[in-house]
Amino acid sequence: MSFQSIGDLSRSLQMRQHHALLQTRLARLTDEVASGETADPAGRLRGQFAPLAAIDRSLALLDVYDISAASAGGLAAAMTTSLDALGARLGGTGAELLQAASASDNAALRAVGAGAEAGFGQAVAALNAQIAGRSVFAGEAAGAAALAPAEEILGALATAVAGETTVAGLQAAVDTWFDTPGGGFDTLAYRGGAAAAGGMRLSDTQSFALDVTAADPALRAGLKALATAALLADGGVIGGDLDAQAALARQSGAQALGAVGGVAELQARIGTAEAEIETIHAENTAQRDALALARAALVDVDPYDTATALTETETQLSALYAVTARLARLSLTAYL
């Protein structure tokens, strides 16, 4: 039969309490070493959480702004890529049209018309570009393609100019189809939104919006030049008159080269917007660094002091285990 005095029971209780305190302290210090922050912010801040809450709110907003900046930058980059392709196509096709017009050869004119038809398809594909499921040039209708399929547009345009026997008459019909508000281009070709896409907030004071759609006059002019030249692929256009077809090739070639300037102006606008996005993002990064330093001053712990305290606590706990084991081996039998 074993027996413990009142003193032994008290000592056992004290040791258990000491063990619990050391374990709690060890867990707290371990967390602080791992995270670098105090495990007791309430005690550290003496219940004054307003400054910390304000900093955390600002950091959360900056996270949102980073996402918006990445989205805006991706959109601007996609626009630039599409406009690069369109500008190159207009320049190449314009030069080919002027060269074919000088030759005044039916086969050459039909060939350059077929090339313009392919180029028109490539231009439509470029302006129908999407990024992350969002149509780049469709304005507020971000889920829709900006333009109808190229073959549908060219088919409708061919119907609109059917029967025209002069270059002037054909060009007037093309202008009407492309440029009249509510005309063929607006009702059949352009499928994007009537308004530009909404702006994206990039900081507390700045937002970003690119209001370029496939219905922009500069892009419409480029598409019109390519579509007009594509009519030459049909040898019977303008009644099959070779001289009239050569004049049409010369005119549409000049229009294509002229449209390059309008596309370049859009590229300059977008390039400026990209630079602004980078500037705003850099400002947000600097603000984030400043906030991180302010937050660290409130809740961060000294890594050296914390590691030293952790080592001391481990030593104390090991010593307590050793003493407990030594006391557990004491008995009357062992003493005798």
VEXDREN-2710 file (C-alpha; in Angstrom, 1 decimal):
% VEXDREN-2710
k/r/px/py/pz
1/MET/0.0/0.0/0.0
2/SER/1.5/3.4/-1.1
3/PHE/1.2/6.6/0.9
4/GLN/1.9/10.2/0.0
5/SER/2.1/12.9/2.5
6/ILE/0.4/16.3/2.1
7/GLY/3.8/17.8/1.2
8/ASP/4.3/15.3/-1.6
9/LEU/0.9/16.0/-3.1
10/SER/1.6/19.8/-2.9
11/ARG/4.9/19.3/-4.6
12/SER/3.4/17.2/-7.3
13/LEU/0.7/19.8/-8.0
14/GLN/3.3/22.5/-8.2
15/MET/5.4/20.6/-10.7
16/ARG/2.3/19.9/-12.9
17/GLN/1.5/23.6/-12.9
18/HIS/5.1/24.5/-13.7
19/HIS/5.1/21.9/-16.5
20/ALA/1.9/23.4/-18.0
21/LEU/3.3/26.9/-17.9
22/LEU/6.5/25.8/-19.6
23/GLN/4.6/23.9/-22.3
24/THR/2.3/26.9/-23.0
25/ARG/5.3/29.2/-23.2
26/LEU/7.2/26.8/-25.4
27/ALA/4.2/26.6/-27.8
28/ARG/3.9/30.4/-27.9
29/LEU/7.6/31.0/-28.5
30/THR/7.6/28.3/-31.2
31/ASP/4.8/30.0/-33.1
32/GLU/6.5/33.4/-32.7
33/VAL/9.8/32.1/-34.1
34/ALA/8.0/30.5/-37.1
35/SER/5.8/33.5/-37.9
36/GLY/7.9/36.3/-36.7
37/GLU/4.9/37.9/-35.1
38/THR/3.7/38.1/-31.5
39/ALA/1.3/35.3/-30.5
40/ASP/-0.5/37.8/-28.2
41/PRO/-1.3/40.9/-30.3
42/ALA/-3.9/42.0/-27.8
43/GLY/-1.3/42.1/-25.0
44/ARG/1.3/43.7/-27.3
45/LEU/-1.1/46.4/-28.5
46/ARG/-2.8/46.7/-25.1
47/GLY/-6.2/46.3/-26.8
48/GLN/-5.6/49.2/-29.2
49/PHE/-6.3/47.4/-32.5
50/ALA/-7.4/50.4/-34.6
51/PRO/-3.9/51.1/-36.1
52/LEU/-3.4/47.4/-37.0
53/ALA/-6.8/47.0/-38.5
54/ALA/-6.3/50.1/-40.7
55/ILE/-3.0/48.7/-42.0
56/ASP/-4.5/45.3/-42.7
57/ARG/-7.3/46.9/-44.6
58/SER/-4.9/48.9/-46.7
59/LEU/-2.9/45.8/-47.5
60/ALA/-6.0/43.9/-48.5
61/LEU/-7.0/46.7/-50.8
62/LEU/-3.5/46.7/-52.4
63/ASP/-3.9/43.0/-53.1
64/VAL/-7.1/43.8/-55.0
65/TYR/-5.4/46.6/-56.8
66/ASP/-2.6/44.2/-57.8
67/ILE/-5.1/41.9/-59.4
68/SER/-6.7/44.8/-61.3
69/ALA/-3.3/46.1/-62.5
70/ALA/-2.4/42.6/-63.8
71/SER/-5.7/42.4/-65.6
72/ALA/-5.3/45.9/-67.1
73/GLY/-1.8/45.2/-68.1
74/GLY/-2.8/41.9/-69.8
75/LEU/-5.6/43.7/-71.6
76/ALA/-3.3/46.5/-72.9
77/ALA/-0.7/43.9/-73.9
78/ALA/-3.3/41.9/-75.8
79/MET/-4.5/45.1/-77.6
80/THR/-1.0/45.9/-78.6
81/THR/-0.3/42.5/-80.0
82/SER/-3.5/42.6/-82.1
83/LEU/-2.8/46.1/-83.4
84/ASP/0.7/45.1/-84.3
85/ALA/-0.7/42.3/-86.4
86/LEU/-3.3/44.6/-88.0
87/GLY/-0.8/47.3/-88.8
88/ALA/1.6/44.9/-90.4
89/ARG/-1.1/43.4/-92.5
90/LEU/-2.3/46.8/-93.7
91/GLY/1.2/47.9/-94.6
92/GLY/2.0/44.7/-96.5
93/THR/-1.4/44.5/-98.3
94/GLY/-1.2/48.2/-99.2
95/ALA/2.1/47.8/-100.9
96/GLU/1.0/44.7/-102.7
97/LEU/-2.1/46.5/-104.0
98/LEU/-0.1/49.4/-105.4
99/GLN/2.3/47.1/-107.1
100/ALA/-0.6/45.0/-108.7
101/ALA/-2.3/48.2/-109.8
102/SER/0.8/49.2/-111.7
103/ALA/0.9/45.9/-113.5
104/SER/-2.8/46.1/-114.6
105/ASP/-2.8/42.3/-115.0
106/ASN/-6.1/40.4/-114.3
107/ALA/-4.3/37.5/-112.7
108/ALA/-2.2/39.7/-110.5
109/LEU/-5.3/41.7/-109.4
110/ARG/-7.2/38.6/-108.5
111/ALA/-4.2/37.3/-106.6
112/VAL/-3.8/40.4/-104.6
113/GLY/-7.5/40.4/-104.0
114/ALA/-7.3/36.9/-102.6
115/GLY/-4.4/38.0/-100.4
116/ALA/-6.4/40.9/-99.2
117/GLU/-9.3/38.5/-98.4
118/ALA/-6.9/36.4/-96.4
119/GLY/-5.6/39.5/-94.7
120/PHE/-9.1/40.6/-93.8
121/GLY/-9.7/37.3/-92.1
122/GLN/-6.5/37.7/-90.2
123/ALA/-7.5/41.2/-89.1
124/VAL/-10.9/40.0/-87.9
125/ALA/-9.2/37.2/-85.9
126/ALA/-6.8/39.7/-84.4
127/LEU/-9.6/42.0/-83.3
128/ASN/-11.6/39.0/-81.9
129/ALA/-8.7/38.3/-79.5
130/GLN/-9.6/37.2/-76.0
131/ILE/-7.7/37.2/-72.7
132/ALA/-8.9/35.1/-69.8
133/GLY/-12.2/34.7/-71.5
134/ARG/-12.7/38.4/-72.1
135/SER/-13.0/39.8/-75.6
136/VAL/-10.4/42.5/-76.0
137/PHE/-12.2/44.8/-78.5
138/ALA/-15.8/44.2/-77.7
139/GLY/-16.3/47.0/-75.2
140/GLU/-18.8/46.3/-72.4
141/ALA/-19.9/43.1/-74.1
142/ALA/-16.8/41.4/-72.9
143/GLY/-18.2/37.9/-73.3
144/ALA/-19.0/38.3/-77.0
145/ALA/-16.8/38.3/-80.1
146/ALA/-16.1/41.8/-81.3
147/LEU/-16.7/41.0/-85.0
148/ALA/-18.7/38.6/-87.0
149/PRO/-16.8/35.9/-89.0
150/ALA/-14.9/37.4/-91.9
151/GLU/-16.7/35.4/-94.5
152/GLU/-20.1/36.8/-93.3
153/ILE/-18.9/40.3/-93.4
154/LEU/-17.4/40.0/-96.9
155/GLY/-20.5/38.2/-98.2
156/ALA/-22.7/41.0/-97.0
157/LEU/-20.4/43.6/-98.4
158/ALA/-20.4/41.8/-101.8
159/THR/-24.2/41.9/-101.9
160/ALA/-24.2/45.6/-101.0
161/VAL/-21.9/46.5/-104.0
162/ALA/-23.4/44.1/-106.5
163/GLY/-24.3/45.8/-109.7
164/GLU/-21.9/48.7/-109.3
165/THR/-20.0/49.4/-112.5
166/THR/-17.7/52.2/-111.5
167/VAL/-15.0/52.7/-108.9
168/ALA/-16.8/55.7/-107.5
169/GLY/-20.1/53.9/-107.2
170/LEU/-18.5/50.9/-105.6
171/GLN/-16.5/53.0/-103.2
172/ALA/-19.7/55.0/-102.2
173/ALA/-21.5/51.7/-101.5
174/VAL/-18.6/50.5/-99.4
175/ASP/-18.4/53.8/-97.5
176/THR/-22.2/53.6/-96.8
177/TRP/-22.0/50.1/-95.6
178/PHE/-19.0/50.7/-93.2
179/ASP/-19.5/54.3/-92.1
180/THR/-23.3/55.0/-91.9
181/PRO/-24.5/54.9/-88.2
182/GLY/-26.8/51.8/-88.0
183/GLY/-25.6/50.6/-91.3
184/GLY/-24.2/47.2/-92.4
185/PHE/-21.1/47.4/-90.2
186/ASP/-23.0/48.4/-87.1
187/THR/-25.8/45.9/-87.5
188/LEU/-24.0/42.9/-89.0
189/ALA/-20.2/43.1/-88.6
190/TYR/-19.7/44.6/-85.1
191/ARG/-21.1/42.5/-82.3
192/GLY/-19.5/44.2/-79.3
193/GLY/-21.1/46.6/-76.9
194/ALA/-22.2/50.0/-77.8
195/ALA/-20.1/51.5/-74.9
196/ALA/-16.6/50.9/-73.9
197/ALA/-15.7/48.5/-71.0
198/GLY/-15.9/49.9/-67.5
199/GLY/-12.9/51.2/-65.8
200/MET/-10.8/49.2/-63.3
201/ARG/-9.7/50.7/-60.0
202/LEU/-5.9/50.6/-59.7
203/SER/-5.4/52.6/-56.5
204/ASP/-7.4/54.7/-54.0
205/THR/-7.4/57.7/-56.4
206/GLN/-6.7/56.2/-59.9
207/SER/-8.7/54.0/-62.3
208/PHE/-8.0/52.7/-65.7
209/ALA/-10.1/52.3/-68.8
210/LEU/-9.2/51.5/-72.5
211/ASP/-12.1/52.7/-74.6
212/VAL/-10.8/51.1/-77.9
213/THR/-13.3/48.8/-79.6
214/ALA/-13.4/47.1/-83.0
215/ALA/-15.9/49.9/-84.0
216/ASP/-13.2/52.6/-83.5
217/PRO/-12.9/54.8/-86.6
218/ALA/-9.2/53.9/-87.1
219/LEU/-9.9/50.2/-86.9
220/ARG/-13.0/50.5/-89.1
221/ALA/-10.9/52.4/-91.7
222/GLY/-8.4/49.5/-91.8
223/LEU/-11.0/46.9/-92.1
224/LYS/-12.8/48.8/-94.9
225/ALA/-9.5/49.1/-96.9
226/LEU/-8.9/45.3/-96.7
227/ALA/-12.5/44.4/-97.4
228/THR/-12.6/46.7/-100.4
229/ALA/-9.4/45.1/-101.8
230/ALA/-10.8/41.7/-101.1
231/LEU/-13.6/42.3/-103.7
232/LEU/-10.9/42.1/-106.3
233/ALA/-10.7/38.3/-105.7
234/ASP/-13.9/38.1/-107.8
235/GLY/-12.7/38.8/-111.3
236/GLY/-16.2/40.1/-112.2
237/VAL/-16.2/43.0/-109.8
238/ILE/-17.0/46.4/-111.5
239/GLY/-18.2/44.6/-114.6
240/GLY/-14.8/42.9/-115.1
241/ASP/-13.3/46.2/-116.3
242/LEU/-9.6/45.7/-115.9
243/ASP/-8.7/49.4/-115.8
244/ALA/-11.4/50.1/-113.2
245/GLN/-10.1/47.1/-111.1
246/ALA/-6.6/48.5/-111.3
247/ALA/-7.9/51.9/-110.1
248/LEU/-9.8/50.2/-107.3
249/ALA/-6.6/48.3/-106.3
250/ARG/-4.6/51.6/-106.3
251/GLN/-7.3/53.4/-104.2
252/SER/-7.7/50.6/-101.7
253/GLY/-3.9/50.3/-101.4
254/ALA/-3.6/53.9/-100.6
255/GLN/-6.4/53.6/-98.0
256/ALA/-4.7/50.6/-96.4
257/LEU/-1.4/52.5/-96.1
258/GLY/-3.3/55.5/-94.7
259/ALA/-5.0/53.4/-92.1
260/VAL/-1.6/52.4/-90.7
261/GLY/-1.3/55.8/-89.2
262/GLY/-4.6/55.6/-87.4
263/VAL/-3.6/52.2/-86.0
264/ALA/-0.3/53.6/-84.9
265/GLU/-2.0/56.4/-83.0
266/LEU/-4.1/53.8/-81.1
267/GLN/-0.9/51.9/-80.3
268/ALA/0.6/55.0/-78.9
269/ARG/-2.4/55.6/-76.7
270/ILE/-2.3/52.0/-75.4
271/GLY/1.5/52.3/-74.9
272/THR/0.9/55.4/-72.7
273/ALA/-1.7/53.5/-70.8
274/GLU/0.7/50.6/-70.2
275/ALA/3.3/53.0/-68.8
276/GLU/0.7/54.5/-66.5
277/ILE/-0.3/51.1/-65.2
278/GLU/3.4/50.3/-64.5
279/THR/3.7/53.6/-62.6
280/ILE/0.6/53.1/-60.5
281/HIS/1.8/49.5/-59.7
282/ALA/5.2/50.8/-58.6
283/GLU/3.5/53.4/-56.4
284/ASN/1.3/50.6/-54.9
285/THR/4.4/48.5/-54.2
286/ALA/6.1/51.3/-52.4
287/GLN/3.0/51.9/-50.3
288/ARG/2.8/48.2/-49.5
289/ASP/6.5/48.2/-48.3
290/ALA/5.8/51.2/-46.1
291/LEU/2.7/49.6/-44.6
292/ALA/4.6/46.3/-44.1
293/LEU/7.2/48.2/-42.1
294/ALA/4.5/49.9/-40.0
295/ARG/2.8/46.6/-39.3
296/ALA/6.0/45.0/-38.3
297/ALA/6.6/47.7/-35.8
298/LEU/3.3/46.8/-34.2
299/VAL/3.3/43.0/-34.1
300/ASP/6.8/41.7/-35.1
301/VAL/9.0/40.1/-32.5
302/ASP/12.8/40.2/-32.3
303/PRO/14.0/36.9/-33.8
304/TYR/17.2/36.7/-31.7
305/ASP/15.5/37.4/-28.4
306/THR/12.6/35.0/-29.2
307/ALA/15.0/32.2/-30.2
308/THR/17.0/32.8/-27.0
309/ALA/13.9/32.6/-24.9
310/LEU/12.8/29.5/-26.7
311/THR/16.1/27.8/-26.0
312/GLU/15.9/28.7/-22.3
313/THR/12.4/27.4/-22.1
314/GLU/13.5/24.1/-23.7
315/THR/16.3/23.8/-21.1
316/GLN/14.0/24.5/-18.2
317/LEU/11.5/21.9/-19.5
318/SER/14.3/19.3/-19.9
319/ALA/15.4/20.1/-16.3
320/LEU/11.9/19.7/-15.0
321/TYR/11.6/16.3/-16.8
322/ALA/14.9/15.2/-15.2
323/VAL/13.8/16.3/-11.7
324/THR/10.4/14.6/-12.1
325/ALA/12.1/11.3/-13.1
326/ARG/14.5/11.5/-10.2
327/LEU/11.7/12.1/-7.7
328/ALA/9.7/9.3/-9.2
329/ARG/12.4/6.8/-8.3
330/LEU/12.5/7.8/-4.6
331/SER/10.8/5.2/-2.3
332/LEU/11.3/3.7/1.2
333/THR/12.5/0.4/-0.3
334/ALA/15.1/2.2/-2.3
335/TYR/16.2/4.1/0.7
336/LEU/16.6/1.0/2.9
END
